[in-house]
Amino acid sequence: MTSKSQRQHLVERLLAERSVGDHGELVELLAAEGVEASQASVSRDLDELGAVKLRAGGRTVYAIPEIATQRTVPLETLRRVCGDWVVGVEDSDNLVVLTTPPGSAHVVASAIDRSDSSDVIGTVAGDDTILVVAARHTSGEAVAKYFRDLAGL
């Protein structure tokens, strides 16, 4: 039997790895991982984890703004997050501006902040815009190209 905290940890991981649009879909993903949960339990888990619904790729999906800030985001997760939510990239000197759909900038910024890239020293997120500061050893142009590639732009 899986404990509530184990199930919630799995929910965090699933939401970081996949675009999940509703409770039923999450219940099915948990079942595929060998964890039985009701839609009511999943709903409570999402509330307790602070999950929010965002528009990504033409559909509404769940995301958790801060998934354990001390953990590093794998490159594939960063690629998925950027592919789902980054819709524009501009650069100037050591700065990059990423554009996202309304309400999703914080998810992308959090993933960037938790990535292990030495080319980014930090981000500032608004509602649909992220300011990315490039490290001294690189350029805004190089960092912008990196994010364009990740986002498929």
Backbone bond lengths (Angstrom), bond angles and torsions (degrees), N, CA, C in turn:
res aa  C-N    CA-C-N  psi(-1)  N-CA   C-N-CA  omega(-1)  CA-C   N-CA-C  phi
1 M - - - 1.460 - - 1.533 109.57 -
2 T 1.301 115.33 138.12 1.449 121.54 -178.57 1.523 110.16 -92.57
3 S 1.340 116.09 134.39 1.459 119.76 178.27 1.529 110.12 -75.35
4 K 1.308 116.11 164.78 1.463 121.55 179.33 1.533 109.99 -60.09
5 S 1.326 117.82 -44.36 1.464 119.82 -178.55 1.524 111.32 -66.87
6 Q 1.342 117.72 -36.11 1.464 120.26 176.07 1.528 110.57 -64.97
7 R 1.339 115.91 -42.59 1.460 120.34 179.76 1.535 109.38 -63.65
8 Q 1.330 117.31 -43.29 1.452 119.91 -179.29 1.528 111.68 -65.47
9 H 1.308 116.41 -36.64 1.465 119.81 176.00 1.534 109.71 -62.57
10 L 1.319 116.57 -41.33 1.465 121.14 178.04 1.533 110.41 -65.44
11 V 1.332 117.20 -40.48 1.472 120.95 176.87 1.532 109.39 -59.56
12 E 1.340 117.45 -45.33 1.470 120.77 177.78 1.524 110.85 -56.48
13 R 1.337 116.23 -47.07 1.460 120.98 -178.54 1.523 111.13 -63.56
14 L 1.335 116.62 -45.11 1.464 120.15 -179.60 1.526 111.44 -61.28
15 L 1.339 116.94 -41.84 1.464 119.70 179.94 1.520 111.50 -69.10
16 A 1.325 117.44 -28.96 1.461 120.50 177.28 1.526 111.37 -73.86
17 E 1.325 116.49 -29.59 1.465 121.38 -175.41 1.521 113.94 -93.64
18 R 1.327 117.64 -25.33 1.461 120.80 -172.24 1.522 111.23 -134.55
19 S 1.306 115.32 159.91 1.463 121.51 171.80 1.520 107.27 -91.76
20 V 1.327 116.26 109.41 1.462 122.14 -176.78 1.530 108.05 -111.74
21 G 1.334 115.87 122.95 1.449 120.08 -173.20 1.520 116.54 -97.94
22 D 1.350 118.39 -21.19 1.467 118.27 -178.92 1.531 111.05 -153.53
23 H 1.334 114.77 169.57 1.467 121.07 -177.80 1.523 112.08 -59.41
24 G 1.317 117.18 -42.84 1.458 121.46 -178.72 1.520 111.98 -59.59
25 E 1.316 116.03 -42.13 1.464 120.84 178.32 1.529 110.55 -63.34
26 L 1.327 116.89 -40.28 1.460 120.89 178.90 1.527 111.22 -68.28
27 V 1.333 117.50 -38.78 1.470 121.41 176.28 1.531 109.64 -59.50
28 E 1.342 117.05 -42.59 1.468 121.39 178.91 1.523 112.11 -65.21
29 L 1.346 116.86 -41.38 1.462 120.23 178.19 1.524 111.49 -64.68
30 L 1.332 116.14 -39.79 1.470 119.94 176.82 1.529 110.17 -63.13
31 A 1.331 116.40 -43.55 1.468 120.89 179.27 1.523 110.91 -60.24
32 A 1.332 116.82 -39.38 1.463 120.79 178.00 1.529 111.46 -63.74
33 E 1.335 115.93 -23.55 1.470 121.48 177.17 1.527 111.43 -91.86
34 G 1.356 116.00 3.31 1.466 120.23 178.78 1.516 114.30 85.69
35 V 1.331 116.92 17.25 1.464 121.26 -178.96 1.522 108.76 -114.53
36 E 1.337 115.82 120.30 1.454 120.46 178.58 1.524 108.96 -91.13
37 A 1.331 116.19 128.62 1.469 121.31 179.96 1.517 108.81 -149.60
38 S 1.324 115.80 144.31 1.466 120.31 176.49 1.526 109.29 -84.44
39 Q 1.332 115.85 163.89 1.458 119.36 176.32 1.527 110.78 -62.70
40 A 1.335 117.30 -33.49 1.467 120.65 178.07 1.528 110.68 -64.74
41 S 1.350 116.80 -42.33 1.472 120.47 178.20 1.526 110.47 -63.83
42 V 1.316 115.86 -42.89 1.463 120.62 179.65 1.527 109.74 -63.32
43 S 1.313 117.43 -41.25 1.460 121.48 178.08 1.524 110.88 -59.97
44 R 1.337 116.86 -45.08 1.473 120.70 178.02 1.527 110.67 -64.24
45 D 1.338 116.67 -41.91 1.470 120.22 178.64 1.527 110.43 -58.75
46 L 1.327 116.59 -46.76 1.465 120.54 -179.26 1.527 110.57 -60.80
47 D 1.340 116.84 -41.59 1.462 120.52 177.80 1.524 110.99 -62.93
48 E 1.325 117.20 -47.56 1.463 121.57 -177.91 1.522 112.65 -66.27
49 L 1.319 116.94 -31.10 1.455 121.39 178.56 1.527 112.53 -82.23
50 G 1.325 116.89 -7.63 1.464 120.88 179.59 1.511 113.56 75.83
51 A 1.322 116.97 27.15 1.466 120.86 -179.27 1.524 110.67 -62.99
52 V 1.310 114.66 145.58 1.464 121.69 176.76 1.519 108.25 -125.38
53 K 1.318 116.80 157.37 1.465 121.47 176.19 1.522 108.21 -100.24
54 L 1.323 114.24 133.04 1.461 121.41 -178.91 1.519 109.38 -132.50
55 R 1.336 115.67 155.58 1.463 119.53 174.66 1.518 108.41 -87.05
56 A 1.341 115.82 128.40 1.466 121.33 178.28 1.518 108.71 -145.47
57 G 1.297 116.14 125.24 1.451 120.57 177.16 1.519 113.57 57.61
58 G 1.324 117.39 36.24 1.453 121.10 177.43 1.513 115.28 83.17
59 R 1.340 117.94 3.31 1.458 120.10 177.05 1.522 109.72 -135.17
60 T 1.300 116.08 165.83 1.457 121.66 178.98 1.522 108.54 -95.82
61 V 1.338 116.31 129.67 1.459 121.41 -178.18 1.524 110.49 -132.25
62 Y 1.332 115.52 159.66 1.457 121.39 176.30 1.521 110.44 -84.75
63 A 1.322 115.29 145.92 1.464 121.65 173.85 1.521 107.94 -147.25
64 I 1.313 115.65 150.51 1.462 121.25 175.58 1.519 106.07 -110.15
65 P 1.340 117.63 115.52 1.466 120.62 -173.84 1.523 114.18 -54.88
66 E 1.299 118.94 -42.20 1.459 121.80 -179.86 1.514 108.46 -125.81
67 I 1.314 117.26 106.34 1.460 121.52 178.03 1.525 107.27 -100.99
68 A 1.309 116.76 90.37 1.463 123.60 178.93 1.526 111.43 45.71
69 T 1.305 116.70 84.86 1.463 122.44 -172.38 1.522 114.35 -55.94
70 Q 1.326 118.41 -21.53 1.464 118.60 -179.89 1.533 112.86 -78.57
71 R 1.332 118.81 -12.67 1.462 121.77 179.85 1.516 110.85 -86.28
72 T 1.314 116.49 144.53 1.460 121.99 177.26 1.519 109.00 -84.23
73 V 1.320 115.87 138.85 1.459 121.85 177.63 1.524 107.92 -83.81
74 P 1.339 118.20 125.22 1.468 120.45 176.51 1.533 110.94 -64.06
75 L 1.322 116.26 153.81 1.463 121.32 -179.32 1.518 111.54 -55.73
76 E 1.325 118.55 -40.75 1.466 120.75 -179.19 1.528 111.70 -63.56
77 T 1.323 117.40 -35.86 1.462 120.37 177.21 1.515 109.96 -68.16
78 L 1.337 117.09 -43.47 1.461 120.56 177.56 1.525 110.08 -61.40
79 R 1.332 117.03 -40.75 1.466 121.01 178.00 1.536 110.65 -61.94
80 R 1.341 117.25 -42.90 1.465 120.80 179.67 1.525 110.59 -65.34
81 V 1.333 116.91 -44.98 1.465 120.97 -179.61 1.526 109.85 -61.81
82 C 1.318 117.41 -47.20 1.463 120.32 179.31 1.529 111.06 -65.28
83 G 1.313 117.13 -41.09 1.471 120.81 178.91 1.511 112.35 -63.26
84 D 1.349 116.11 -36.28 1.465 120.52 -179.86 1.522 112.64 -76.83
85 W 1.352 117.82 -36.58 1.458 119.22 -166.15 1.518 117.49 -121.72
86 V 1.321 119.08 -17.42 1.469 119.04 179.93 1.525 108.59 -86.53
87 V 1.337 115.82 121.42 1.465 120.43 -178.45 1.520 112.74 -113.81
88 G 1.334 117.03 -8.29 1.457 120.32 178.85 1.509 111.00 -157.37
89 V 1.350 115.82 147.53 1.465 121.78 179.73 1.530 108.14 -140.47
90 E 1.332 116.47 126.61 1.467 122.51 175.78 1.522 108.04 -133.15
91 D 1.346 117.06 153.04 1.459 119.35 -179.98 1.520 111.83 -137.57
92 S 1.342 114.11 159.69 1.450 122.34 175.99 1.522 107.69 -159.27
93 D 1.314 117.55 120.66 1.472 122.70 -178.76 1.521 110.69 51.42
94 N 1.345 117.46 -112.23 1.472 120.02 -178.88 1.530 112.06 -104.38
95 L 1.323 117.40 15.99 1.464 121.70 -177.55 1.526 110.77 -115.49
96 V 1.338 114.22 146.74 1.463 121.39 175.54 1.521 106.74 -131.80
97 V 1.314 116.69 137.75 1.458 121.55 175.24 1.523 107.87 -115.01
98 L 1.344 114.95 120.51 1.459 121.36 176.14 1.520 107.88 -102.60
99 T 1.316 116.63 137.59 1.459 121.89 177.68 1.524 108.32 -110.50
100 T 1.346 115.43 138.76 1.464 122.31 179.86 1.524 108.83 -131.48
101 P 1.322 117.82 169.27 1.464 118.98 170.59 1.544 109.05 -63.40
102 P 1.326 117.78 155.91 1.468 120.28 -179.98 1.533 112.29 -53.39
103 G 1.327 115.01 135.45 1.454 121.42 174.70 1.510 115.89 86.01
104 S 1.334 119.20 1.84 1.463 118.78 -176.25 1.525 114.48 -118.11
105 A 1.306 118.46 1.15 1.466 120.32 -178.47 1.527 112.04 -60.57
106 H 1.330 117.32 -37.90 1.470 120.12 -177.39 1.528 112.35 -63.97
107 V 1.318 117.80 -32.23 1.466 121.05 179.36 1.527 109.67 -68.00
108 V 1.322 116.59 -45.31 1.464 121.14 179.85 1.525 110.23 -66.20
109 A 1.335 117.03 -45.29 1.464 120.54 -179.55 1.528 111.11 -60.98
110 S 1.316 116.99 -41.36 1.456 120.74 178.67 1.526 110.70 -61.47
111 A 1.328 117.25 -43.12 1.459 120.98 178.95 1.532 110.91 -63.93
112 I 1.331 116.59 -41.15 1.470 120.12 178.68 1.528 109.79 -64.58
113 D 1.331 116.57 -45.89 1.468 120.75 -179.27 1.526 111.79 -60.87
114 R 1.326 117.02 -31.47 1.458 120.81 -178.50 1.521 112.83 -93.95
115 S 1.340 117.83 0.51 1.458 119.89 175.74 1.526 108.16 -77.40
116 D 1.319 116.49 164.25 1.465 118.63 -177.50 1.529 112.54 -97.26
117 S 1.324 117.19 23.45 1.462 121.33 -179.39 1.530 110.70 -70.02
118 S 1.318 115.68 126.53 1.462 120.23 175.70 1.528 110.80 -84.93
119 D 1.340 117.10 -3.04 1.457 121.32 -179.19 1.521 113.00 -85.49
120 V 1.340 117.70 -11.86 1.461 122.28 -178.52 1.524 108.50 -118.55
121 I 1.346 116.55 127.02 1.469 118.38 177.99 1.521 112.76 -96.35
122 G 1.348 117.35 -14.40 1.454 119.10 176.23 1.510 112.84 170.29
123 T 1.341 113.99 171.22 1.458 121.13 179.36 1.518 110.17 -135.16
124 V 1.318 115.39 158.84 1.461 122.98 169.70 1.524 105.58 -132.76
125 A 1.334 116.23 123.59 1.466 119.99 -175.61 1.515 111.55 -110.24
126 G 1.307 115.56 137.50 1.450 122.43 169.35 1.516 107.94 -104.53
127 D 1.309 117.06 -147.48 1.463 121.57 179.56 1.525 111.48 -77.71
128 D 1.347 115.98 -45.92 1.462 120.05 -177.38 1.525 112.80 -134.42
129 T 1.329 116.39 16.30 1.458 121.54 -177.81 1.525 109.93 -139.74
130 I 1.330 115.55 140.30 1.465 121.20 178.09 1.522 108.22 -126.18
131 L 1.315 115.94 129.84 1.454 121.47 171.88 1.521 107.16 -95.73
132 V 1.327 116.88 121.04 1.458 122.78 179.52 1.529 107.15 -110.33
133 V 1.331 116.25 128.44 1.464 120.91 179.13 1.522 108.55 -101.59
134 A 1.334 115.03 120.84 1.465 121.20 -179.80 1.524 110.14 -79.72
135 A 1.319 116.16 146.58 1.461 122.16 178.05 1.531 110.05 -66.89
136 R 1.320 114.83 160.46 1.468 121.82 -176.38 1.538 112.57 -59.85
137 H 1.335 117.82 -33.03 1.467 121.25 -175.10 1.537 114.06 -78.97
138 T 1.324 117.44 -3.23 1.462 120.54 -179.04 1.522 109.11 -129.01
139 S 1.318 116.88 -163.33 1.468 120.74 -179.76 1.520 109.99 -135.91
140 G 1.318 115.32 160.50 1.455 120.05 174.32 1.516 111.07 -59.84
141 E 1.319 116.45 -36.38 1.467 121.06 179.97 1.537 110.98 -62.40
142 A 1.336 117.30 -44.51 1.470 121.29 -179.70 1.529 111.01 -67.19
143 V 1.328 116.78 -41.33 1.464 120.50 179.98 1.529 109.93 -68.61
144 A 1.329 117.18 -38.35 1.465 120.88 177.43 1.533 110.12 -62.28
145 K 1.336 117.52 -41.65 1.466 120.68 177.87 1.521 110.13 -61.52
146 Y 1.320 117.52 -42.19 1.469 122.39 178.04 1.526 110.44 -57.49
147 F 1.335 117.73 -47.27 1.460 120.41 -179.93 1.519 112.65 -71.30
148 R 1.324 118.25 -34.24 1.474 119.95 174.62 1.528 110.04 -61.56
149 D 1.338 115.76 -43.40 1.474 119.88 179.06 1.535 110.37 -63.46
150 L 1.331 117.09 -45.43 1.468 120.35 179.78 1.527 111.12 -60.45
151 A 1.333 115.99 -40.72 1.469 121.04 -176.24 1.524 112.24 -82.07
152 G 1.317 117.56 -10.84 1.464 120.51 -177.72 1.514 112.74 73.63
153 L 1.321 116.58 31.76 1.485 121.18 -179.27 1.529 111.24 -99.50
